Amino acid sequence: MEPKHPKDSKTIVTDLVLPSETNPLNNLFGGELLARMDRAASIAARRHSRRIVVTASVNHVAFKKTIPLGSVVTVEANISRAFKSSMEVILDVWIEDRESGVRSKANDAIYTFVAVDDGGSPIGVPPLEPETKIEKIRYEAALRRKQLSLVLAGKMDPKDATELKALFE
């Protein structure tokens, strides 16, 4: 398979926070934001694999800022690394100041998706070739996160987690 680049999967979803999507404090429900991130990540994973994709895990979510009613919210998603059939997707969530238009980072997340065939069985995905400095950093970190996840799930012996061990040598 031909390698792809993170820019090939870049997905940007912009939307408005409506009253039905807010909690009693008039801030966006966390679950609503998770759904928006899941959709953006799904599109990015599908663009990379050109296959049906399913959410395998939500590895990390940080709710750093509340997102008030009426805010313009932008979710940006990119593939950070592709493995055999899985892809790590990094998401950045931005809110736009109503008056100045200045964007500030509100949240971020890391999701994992798996490409599947029509029967739901995992299928191979193209490799990823990072190009920019930040893409290379995210690419390398993805392997450490995957190894940590496998170790914690009991699917990898800690002695085999070479990338993790290198952090402590």
C-alpha positions as CSV (number, residue, x, y, z in Angstrom):
1,M,0.0,0.0,0.0
2,E,1.2,3.5,-0.8
3,P,2.0,5.6,2.3
4,K,-0.1,8.6,3.1
5,H,0.6,11.8,5.0
6,P,-1.3,13.3,7.9
7,K,-2.5,16.2,5.7
8,D,-4.4,13.6,3.5
9,S,-6.7,12.8,6.5
10,K,-7.1,16.3,7.8
11,T,-10.6,16.9,8.8
12,I,-12.1,20.2,10.1
13,V,-15.6,20.3,11.4
14,T,-17.0,23.7,12.5
15,D,-20.4,24.2,14.2
16,L,-22.4,26.4,16.6
17,V,-23.3,25.4,20.1
18,L,-27.2,25.4,20.3
19,P,-29.4,25.6,23.5
20,S,-30.4,21.9,23.2
21,E,-26.7,20.9,23.5
22,T,-26.0,22.7,26.7
23,N,-26.1,21.8,30.4
24,P,-27.8,24.0,33.1
25,L,-24.8,26.3,33.1
26,N,-25.3,27.0,29.4
27,N,-22.1,25.2,28.4
28,L,-21.8,22.4,25.8
29,F,-22.4,18.9,27.2
30,G,-19.2,16.9,27.4
31,G,-21.0,14.0,25.7
32,E,-22.0,16.3,22.8
33,L,-18.4,17.3,22.4
34,L,-17.3,13.6,22.5
35,A,-19.8,12.9,19.7
36,R,-18.5,15.7,17.6
37,M,-14.9,14.6,18.1
38,D,-15.9,11.0,17.3
39,R,-17.5,12.1,14.0
40,A,-14.4,14.2,13.0
41,A,-12.1,11.4,13.9
42,S,-14.1,8.9,12.0
43,I,-13.9,11.0,8.8
44,A,-10.1,11.4,9.2
45,A,-9.7,7.6,9.7
46,R,-11.9,6.9,6.7
47,R,-9.9,9.3,4.6
48,H,-6.7,7.6,5.5
49,S,-7.9,4.0,5.1
50,R,-10.7,4.5,2.5
51,R,-12.5,1.8,4.4
52,I,-15.4,1.5,6.9
53,V,-13.9,2.4,10.3
54,V,-15.1,1.8,13.9
55,T,-14.1,3.5,17.1
56,A,-11.8,1.1,19.0
57,S,-11.0,3.4,22.0
58,V,-11.0,6.9,23.3
59,N,-7.5,7.0,24.7
60,H,-7.4,10.5,26.1
61,V,-9.8,13.4,26.5
62,A,-9.0,16.7,28.2
63,F,-11.8,19.2,28.9
64,K,-9.6,22.2,29.5
65,K,-12.2,25.0,28.9
66,T,-15.9,25.2,29.0
67,I,-17.6,25.9,25.7
68,P,-20.5,28.4,26.2
69,L,-23.8,28.5,24.4
70,G,-23.5,30.3,21.0
71,S,-19.8,29.5,20.6
72,V,-18.3,28.6,17.3
73,V,-16.5,25.3,17.8
74,T,-14.0,23.8,15.5
75,V,-12.8,20.2,15.8
76,E,-9.6,19.4,13.8
77,A,-8.6,15.7,13.4
78,N,-5.5,14.1,11.8
79,I,-4.1,10.6,11.7
80,S,-1.0,10.6,13.9
81,R,0.0,7.0,13.2
82,A,-1.2,3.9,11.3
83,F,-0.6,0.4,12.5
84,K,-1.7,-2.8,10.9
85,S,-5.5,-2.1,10.9
86,S,-5.7,0.6,13.5
87,M,-5.1,4.3,13.3
88,E,-4.5,6.8,16.1
89,V,-6.3,10.1,15.5
90,I,-5.4,13.3,17.4
91,L,-8.0,15.9,17.8
92,D,-7.8,19.6,18.7
93,V,-10.9,21.5,19.7
94,W,-10.9,25.3,19.2
95,I,-13.4,28.0,20.3
96,E,-13.7,31.3,18.6
97,D,-14.2,34.5,20.6
98,R,-17.5,36.0,19.5
99,E,-16.2,39.6,19.3
100,S,-12.6,39.4,18.3
101,G,-12.7,36.1,16.3
102,V,-9.5,35.0,18.1
103,R,-9.4,31.2,18.4
104,S,-8.2,29.5,21.6
105,K,-7.7,25.8,22.3
106,A,-10.5,24.4,24.4
107,N,-9.9,20.6,24.4
108,D,-7.9,17.8,22.9
109,A,-8.3,14.1,22.5
110,I,-6.8,10.9,21.1
111,Y,-9.0,8.3,19.6
112,T,-8.2,4.9,18.0
113,F,-10.1,3.6,15.0
114,V,-9.9,0.2,13.2
115,A,-10.6,-0.3,9.5
116,V,-12.9,-3.1,8.8
117,D,-14.2,-5.0,5.7
118,D,-17.9,-5.4,4.9
119,G,-18.2,-8.2,7.3
120,G,-16.7,-6.2,10.2
121,S,-13.3,-8.0,10.3
122,P,-10.2,-5.8,10.6
123,I,-8.4,-5.0,7.4
124,G,-5.0,-3.5,6.7
125,V,-4.5,0.3,6.3
126,P,-1.8,2.3,4.5
127,P,1.3,3.3,6.4
128,L,1.7,6.9,7.5
129,E,4.6,9.1,6.6
130,P,4.8,12.2,8.8
131,E,6.3,15.3,7.2
132,T,6.4,18.2,9.7
133,K,8.1,18.4,13.1
134,I,4.9,18.1,15.0
135,E,3.7,15.2,12.9
136,K,6.9,13.4,13.6
137,I,6.6,14.0,17.3
138,R,3.0,12.8,17.3
139,Y,4.0,9.8,15.2
140,E,6.7,8.6,17.6
141,A,4.6,9.3,20.7
142,A,1.8,7.1,19.2
143,L,3.9,4.0,19.4
144,R,4.6,4.6,23.1
145,R,0.9,5.1,23.8
146,K,0.1,1.9,21.9
147,Q,2.7,-0.1,23.8
148,L,1.4,1.3,27.1
149,S,-2.2,0.4,26.2
150,L,-1.1,-3.1,25.3
151,V,0.9,-3.6,28.5
152,L,-2.0,-2.3,30.6
153,A,-4.5,-4.6,28.8
154,G,-2.2,-7.6,29.4
155,K,-1.6,-8.0,25.7
156,M,2.1,-7.2,25.8
157,D,4.8,-8.2,28.1
158,P,6.4,-5.1,29.6
159,K,9.8,-6.4,28.7
160,D,8.7,-6.2,25.0
161,A,7.7,-2.6,25.2
162,T,10.9,-1.3,23.8
163,E,9.7,2.3,23.2
164,L,8.5,2.6,26.8
165,K,11.7,1.1,28.3
166,A,13.8,3.6,26.3
167,L,12.0,6.4,28.3
168,F,13.5,5.1,31.5
169,E,17.0,4.2,30.4
